[in-house]
């Protein structure tokens, strides 16, 4: 809500160049022990990689993430005195007899982890760890008795001669004061006394100086400038006396290159690098305590003071400095004016002054004026004051009443009338003469009830006055009140309703309204909208103050200004956003060269535009707690196995469906006005858009469906800068009844139910069939008697028919003999023609025949899609040596539960082998064709091989009388039968084995097998019988059947000897079965097509090696490998 504003237009008379560089003090945010619920004393501070702050707080450690305080302890709950951070971002802790670091536990809660186990037993006793520093050589823990350096698990210890006083790390160089000899520097792992080091026995700070020098500051020993191990140069300055009186304790370098010092009885002292004091921050101007033990600059480059009575955060890098009631200023500031080197401040509690040449943190002086002040202006080195009792002048420390009036709200020095002041009050406007020869007041408007807060002169006899709610009054006046004429300009004249505030810039008159800025157009004789700011958004603009290069205003609940030379006409507001939650309202703006003074409810603030703060420093959010409706997931930070704090998620999270409600609690370690931080979130996979900016620090999601989700949350600080997105990825698993196993169970249950229904219906049909058979039997007995007579007659007729058929056969035989003679003559003629054509086209015919044979052979091979209904994955690597192959594969589905498949290697290759393979495929199809259910249920792999062997022997023997037992034509093969329902695999082999690979130990005992392991992979090799399917001396022996109970994920391989017997490689040797086993073990977990691709690449690579003649090796045999995932 816009609060009532008071007059603002200020005229100043300043002919001097202001030399003061630091007016006021930075903004201080204090944190009391009752707020963080811990000890009053704070000894040290540090910030982790996420931005979370930690403080050494008495006998514990404080954690602050911007919204929440948490206190925890070391293993011994000892006094914690020091914190430090190494180059990797790990925060280390030093206490009373303890050293350790901060890291997450299993749930992410930041806890203390001791490092005492790294020390030798003889070095476990020490007192307080006062300092912790780190560089690339390790982490240094400084105690009175020793300095301990830890780098990983390596420990180095330096013991003091008497006791160590203080330690320092400057420009990555370690220094320590030994009470026995003075200041030492660590060089080549040896503590070496620096030149004149004995003079620096009371060193309290070592800070980077100009160039590559360092500045050594002590309480009593003085200030030295030291460089490159040369002789230190002492700096003579009066500051050392102030340091000694203030009891200097520690020092740090500021982000701007200055020095900040902690003192035990005078707060914080800020100096330049020559130790010239810039300002002092203590209890007198807002610090929580004068006893400061440590200083720390956070990621946002602002200063934390660790004191004896709490914590203070001092915003030293913002371009804002404050003068508050703690410096003696009382009341709400209404007006500011500068004369010479003094700033005068008018408030509702009186008049105050501040000498700008004194120290910036000096006290405000209250002048002897009673009553409220609304406006002050400077006229010829005297103040003209408008207050609750009238108009006063102030000069030479004296007040004089010039005009008695209840309330004077506005003043303006006349541009057209020398020594005259225009003033306005409640329903009154007058002209006050300051001319000593003609003093007095003249009313030019009276009798109204408007509150008049601003005045602007159009010419020597016409003015405009701005009111609170009544628009603008145009007053034309002469010598007396009766000669004045009043014109009210309001909404009817285009002036928005509400307060109007006039100001003049050069020869133009402007007015600030509730909807923007208007200007008076002399040609049109009316007010029109100005293009200085956009008025379409209906944002008010008040406290307007023009300078030579800028227009300042109070707009959108904040102070803003526009630079005239900025062609983009952009409004500058970001640096002033920090004031939003510090000041409730502003009542005055006074731009001066290089600065702008603003006054309001909380005192004065001085803005220096050239002091540019980096508002784009990245910051991030942190999760405090992530939990489901069943369990806690994260209770602090992400971490790794080494207890390191991680800024981002480093592992996957999957939750059961019953844990499908999840909550996130988060915070933002941004400390520049924590209460102004807003958040926005989105759950990708559930939310469509980011949420509106809000002040919530928790988000819950309930009853999430199964799926993958990414929760993102980000923050926006008071400067409208967004943080990095905080991300948590997770998935919700489906409920058990929507899993693949549930669907399989539902299918099996339905199938069993269907079988039961079919079984019961079959029994009913069988019973009906038996009743029908009894009836049929009775009828059949009657018919048989009649049939016996008919059969006897039939036999007589058949005897006569047979005699006729014998005669017919003799005639047909004679016919066949004649036709045979005719066919023989025709064949001889055709043979002669064919032989002639074959000589002409022999090469073409042979080639075409072989190619066609390949088409026939390929057509006989089964389609791979049959495998899909039985196996999750499979492949066939088939590589004939010639156009046609002696190797073949074959499969057949006997029913929905039984599947046969084989890989075979026929005798020979090329055309002979191809004919043998076609013979094998034909007989396999005949053997397994038209089987009954009972035959299918009792079928065995060995039985099929026995029948196939008999068929081949019979075929070869019956068609060639010269075949004998010495001829071993046939085929080597592996044949498997898989019963899906029983999950059993039958195997029988002719010379060739079966390989089974499993990602677990194999506990089955299988006859004629051996096992081996390849890492975590087990192989069982089931050998086939030592005889082929064909003519062999073991023809009378039967093949052995093997039954295996496979497990899910088992991989089996059926193959010929072509791959293992292939010559190649760098030495021209066979590939061998041992190499083939190793190759199978390495690839068996891959998808089938990937395995096939690897086999082909390996085979091509093996034979591509050059032999002794410099030529690649030729393929010597057909190759087939069949792989099946069970």
NURO-73482 format. One record per residue (C-alpha): x, y, z. Coordinates in steps of 0.25 Angstrom, whole numbers, plus 5000, padded with zeros to 4 digits. Example, Ala and Ser with C-alpha at 12.3 -4.5 7.8 and 13.67 -1.06 7.14 Angstrom:
<sites>
504949825031 505549965029 
</sites>
This chain:
<sites>
500050005000 500550144997 500750225010 500550375011 501750445006 502250585009 502950685001 504150654993 504750764984 506050814990 506950924987 508350924992 509451014992 510750944992 511951014985 512950914991 513450784987 513150674997 514350595001 513650495010 513750355003 512950275013 511750335020 510950245029 511150095031 510849965023 509549895026 509649795038 508849675040 509049615054 508749475059 508549465074 508849335082 507349325084 507049325069 508049215066 507849145079 509349125083 510549185090 510749335090 512249315086 512549285071 514049265068 514049235053 513249225041 513349145028 512449115015 512348985008 512248964993 510648984994 510749115001 510349065014 510949135026 511649075038 512049135051 513049095062 512049115073 512549085087 512448935089 511748915076 511648945061 510549035056 509949005042 509149115035 508549095021 507749225020 506449175026 506849075037 507949075048 508448935053 509448905064 510248785065 511548735072 512948665071 513148525076 513648585089 512648705089 513848785092 514048935090 514148965075 515049085072 515349075057 514849045043 515549035030 515348985016 516348915006 516448934991 515448824989 514348894997 514348805009 514148875022 515048845034 514848855049 515848885060 515448875075 516048845088 516848725086 516048685073 516248705058 515348655047 514448695036 512948715032 512348615023 510948545021 510548415028 509748305021 508548395020 509248525016 509248585030 510448665032 511248615044 512648625049 513748515045 514948505053 516348505047 517048465060 517248325055 518348375045 519248425056 520248345063 519848305077 520948395082 520348515076 518948495080 519048595092 518948745089 518048865094 517348955086 517348965070 517249115068 517449125053 517249035041 517849065027 518048995014 518848995001 519248894991 520148835001 519048795011 518248845022 518948915034 518448905048 519049005058 519148975073 520049035083 520848905084 520948865069 520548895055 519948775049 519848765033 518948655027 518948625012 518148505010 518648395019 520048465020 520348535033 521448635036 521648705050 522448825054 522648845069 522848975076 524049015083 523249075094 521849095089 521249145076 520449285077 519749295064 519749235050 519449295036 519249255022 519549375012 519749354997 519749205000 520949215009 520849175023 521449255034 521449235049 521849315062 522749235071 522749305085 524249265086 524749335074 523649415066 523049405052 523449275044 523149245029 522949095024 524049075014 524348935008 523548875020 524448945030 524049065039 524949175036 525049305044 524849425034 525749545035 525449625047 524449525051 524749535065 524149675065 522849625060 522549545073 521049595074 520649575060 519149565058 518949575043 519749555031 519049605018 519349615003 519949755001 520249834988 520949754977 521549624983 521749684996 521049645009 520649735021 520949685035 520049745046 520249735061 519649795073 520949845079 522049805069 521449895059 521149885044 522249835034 522249825019 523049695015 523449645001 524249524996 524949495009 525549625009 525649725021 524349765026 523949915025 523249965036 522050055033 521850175042 520450205045 519550255056 518650135053 519550045062 519150115074 517650095071 517949945068 518549935082 517450005089 516449925081 517249795084 517449745070 517149605069 517049555054 516949615040 516549575026 516649635012 515349695006 514749664992 515149804989 516649784993 516449865006 516649805020 515649765031 516149745045 515449675057 515649745070 515349695084 514749825089 514449915077 513649825067 514149825053 515149925047 515249945032 516550005026 517250025013 518549945010 519350045017 518450025029 517750165028 516450145035 515250155026 514150125036 513850055049 512649965052 512349935066 511249935076 511050085075 510550075060 509849935060 510849825062 510349715072 511649715080 512949795081 513749665084 513949605070 514749475069 514749445054 514349505041 513949425028 513549475014 512449385009 512149344994 511349474992 512649554997 511949605010 512549595023 512149505035 512649555049 512749445059 512649515073 512449485087 510949505087 510449445074 510749475059 510649595050 510649595035 511149725029 510849765015 512149835012 512149814997 510749874994 510750024990 509850055001 510250125015 509250155026 509150265037 508150205047 507650235061 508850155067 509650275062 508750375069 507750395058 506250405063 504950405056 504450385042 505350465032 504550565024 505650655018 507150665016 507950785012 509450805011 510150935014 511650935013 512150815020 510950785029 509750705025 508450745032 507350645034 505950685037 505050585044 503750575051 504550575064 505350705061 506650755053 507950675053 509350705047 510550625043 511950675040 512350605027 513850625030 513850545043 513850395043 512750325036 512250255048 512250375057 511050415065 509850505059 509650635066 508250675070 507950825069 507150905079 505850905071 504550855077 503450805067 503250725054 503950765042 503350745028 504250825019 505650895019 506350975008 507651055007 507651195004 508951275005 509551185015 508351185024 507351075026 505851105024 505051005031 503550975030 502950905042 501750885051 501951025057 502151105044 503351145036 504751165043 506151205039 507451145045 508751215044 509951225053 509351115062 508151205064 506651185061 505651295057 504151285054 503851355041 502351325040 501451265050 500551155044 499951025049 500550935038 501450975026 501650855017 502450905006 503551015002 504051054989 505051174986 504451264975 505151264962 504551404958 504451474971 505751504979 505851474994 504451414993 503951274998 502751204993 502051115003 500851025004 500050965016 498650915018 497750995009 498751115008 499851164999 500651285002 501951364998 502951395009 503951505007 505351485013 505751635009 506051705022 505651835017 504251775013 503951655021 502651585023 501651485017 500551495007 499451395004 499151364990 498151244993 497351215006 496151155010 496251015004 496550885011 497550825002 498950775007 499950844998 501250764997 501950824985 502050964977 502550994963 502551134957 502051144942 502451294941 502551414951 501051414954 500551274952 500851144960 500451004961 500250934974 500150784976 499150724986 498950594993 497650554987 497050674980 497950684967 498650804963 498350954966 498651054956 498851194964 498951324957 499251434966 499451584967 499751674979 498551624988 497851504991 496551554985 497351574972 497651424971 496951324962 496851174964 496751064954 496650914959 497250814950 496750674952 496250554945 495450634936 496750704931 497450564930 498150574943 498050434950 497350424963 498250424976 499450504980 500150594970 501550644972 502150754964 503650774960 504350864951 505550824942 506150944934 504951014928 503950904929 502950864939 502650714942 501750644951 501750514958 500450434959 499850304963 500050254948 501350314944 501950454940 501350564932 501950694927 501250834925 501250864910 501251014909 500751014894 499550924898 499450994912 499150864919 499850744925 500150624916 500850494918 502350494918 503250394911 504250384922 503650264928 502550164923 501250204928 500450094922 500650004934 499950104943 501150104953 501250224962 502450324962 502750414973 503950484981 504350524967 505750594967 506450634954 507950654953 508850684941 508950544937 507850464944 506450464949 506150404962 504850354967 504050274977 503350164968 502850024970 503150024984 504550054982 505550164979 505950174964 506650264954 506750284939 508050334933 507750434922 508950394913 508450244913 507850234899 507050114904 506350194915 506550074924 506250094939 507350064949 506749994961 507449864964 508549924974 507349994982 506549874983 507249834996 506449955003 505149885000 505049815013 505949905021 505050035019 503550035020 503450175013 504350285007 504050425008 505250495002 506250484991 507550574990 508450534979 509850604980 511050584971 511450434972 510450394983 508950404986 508350425000 507050365003 506250375016 505050305021 504450225033 505750155037 506650275036 507650315024 508250235013 509450275004 509550214991 510850224983 510550174968 512050164965 512150054976 511749934967 511349804974 511349674966 509849634967 510149514957 510949424966 510349284965 509649224977 508849104979 507849034987 507948914996 507048795000 506848785015 505948665015 505348575004 504448465009 503348375004 502148325012 502948205016 504448255018 505448365018 506248375006 507148505008 507348575021 508348675017 509348665006 509648574994 510948504997 511948404991 512648284998 513748375003 512748465012 512948575002 511848675001 511248684987 510448794981 509748704971 509048564971 510048454969 509148324968 507848274964 506548254973 505448164970 504248154979 503248044981 501848084977 501348084991 502348194993 501748284982 501548404992 502848484993 503148615000 504248714998 504748815008 505848915003 506549045006 507349145000 508749185006 508649335001 508749425012 508549565006 507149575012 506749435014 505249465016 505149525002 505549394995 504449334986 504449194981 503849124968 503748974965 503348874955 503148724955 503548684941 502648564937 501548624945 501448774945 501248844932 501848974936 502749034947 501949084959 501849234962 502849294971 502449274985 503049274999 502849125002 504049035006 503348905004 502548834993 501848704994 501348604983 500348494987 499848374979 500848384967 500648284956 501748194952 502748264943 504048344943 504048484949 505048604951 504748704962 505348834960 505348964969 506049094968 506049224976 505949374973 506649474982 506349614985 507149654973 506249564964 507449474961 507049334960 507849224966 508349094959 507348994958 507348884969 506948754963 506548614968 506248504959 505448384963 504448274958 503248214963 503148064960 501748004956 500947924966 501147774966 499847754958 500347834947 501647764945 502047664934 502047554944 500647584949 500247584934 500947444933 500247394945 498847444940 499147374927 499547244934 498347244943 497347274931 497947164923 497847064935 496347104937 496147084922 496846944923 495946904935 494646944927 495146864915 495446744924 494046744930 493346754917 494246644911 493746554922 492346584919 492546554905 493246424908 492146374916 491146404905 492046334895 492046204903 490546204904 490446224889 491446104887 490646004895 489446034886 490246024873 490845894878 489445834879 489045874865 490445824859 490145684864 488845674856 489545734844 490745634844 489845514842 489245574830 490645614825 491245474826 490345434815 490745554806 492245534809 492145384804 491545434791 492645554790 493745454791 493245374779 493145504771 494545554775 495145414771 494645444757 495145584757 496545544761 496545444749 496145564740 497245654746 498345554743 498045554729 498045704729 499445704735 499945624724 499445724714 499945844721 501345774722 501445764707 501045904706 502145954715 503145874708 502745944695 502746084701 504146054708 504746024694 504146154688 504646234700 506046174699 506046224685 505546364688 506546374700 507746334691 507346444682 507146544693 508446504700 509246534687 508546674686 508746704701 510246664700 510446754689 509746874697 510546834709 511846854702 511446994698 510847034711 511546954721 512047064730 510747134730 509947014733 510846974744 510847104751 509347124749 509046984755 509847014767 509247154769 507847084767 508246984777 508647094787 507147144785 506647004788 507546994800 507147124805 505647104803 505846974812 506447044823 505447084834 505047234836 505547294849 504247354853 503847214858 504847234869 504147364874 503047294881 503947204889 505247284892 505447434897 506647444888 507447364878 508347374865 508947284854 510347314849 510347234835 511447244826 511647144815 513047124809 512447104794 511147154788 510347034795 510746984808 510946844815 510546914828 509046934831 508146974842 506646924844 505546944854 504146904856 503046934866 502246804869 501246874877 501147004886 502046934897 503046864888 504146914879 505246844872 506446914866 507846854861 509146904855 509846794846 511146774838 510946684826 512146604820 512846694810 512446834806 511946894793 510946814785 511246684791 511046734805 509846814800 509146684795 509446624808 508846744816 507546734807 507446584810 507646614825 506546724825 505646634817 505746514827 505646604839 504346664834 503846524831 504246464845 503546584852 502346594843 500946554847 501246514861 500146484871 500046554885 500646434892 501746424882 502146574884 502046554899 503046434898 503946484887 505446494890 506646554884 507446424883 506246354877 506146454866 507646434863 507546284863 506346294853 507146394844 508346304844 507546184840 506846264829 508146314824 508846174824 507646114817 507646214807 509146214804 509146064804 507946034796 508346124785 509846084784 510145934785 511645974786 511446044800 512145974811 512445994826 513746064822 512946174816 512646284827 511646374819 510646444828 510646564837 511146624851 510046694858 509446744871 507946734873 507146794884 505646784888 505146894897 503946874905 503347004909 502346974920 503346874927 504546964925 505446844920 506446834909 506746704903 508046684896 508746584887 509946604879 510746524868 512146564870 511846704873 511646764887 510646864893 511146984901 510347044912 510747174919 510147234932 510447354940 510447274953 511047134958 510447014951 510046914961 509446804951 510146674949 510046634935 510546504929 511746514919 511946664922 513046754928 513046894933 513947024934 513847164939 514247294932 514247394943 512747404949 512247324936 512047174937 512147074925 511646934924 512046854912 511146734909 511946644899 511246574888 511446424884 512646384877 511946344864 511246414852 509846414847 510146314836 510946194832 512046164843 512646044850 511746074862 510446064854 509745974864 509946064876 508946164880 509146314883 509046364897 507946464902 508346574912 507246654919 507646794925 506746884934 507147024929 507047154937 506647284932 507747354925 508447224921 509147234907 509347114899 510147094886 510046984875 511146994864 511946914854 513546904854 513647004843 513947124852 514947054862 515746984850 515847114842 517347154839 517747294841 518247394851 519647454852 520247314853 519347244843 518847144853 517447084855 516547174864 516247054873 515147014882 515847084894 515747214888 514347194883 513947164898 514647294903 513947374892 512547314896 512847344910 513147494907 511947514898 510847424904 510147534911 509947624899 508747624890 508647524879 508947614867 510047674874 510647534877 510547504862 511147634858 512347604867 512547464862 512547514848 513547624851 514447524859 514447424847 514647524836 515847584845 516447444847 516447404832 516847544828 518247524833 519247494822 519947354820 521347334816 521047364801 520447504806 519047464803 517847454813 517447314817 516347244810 515147194817 515347044818 513946994823 512547034824 512247104837 510947104846 510747144860 509347154866 509147234879 507947224888 507547304900 506647214909 
</sites>
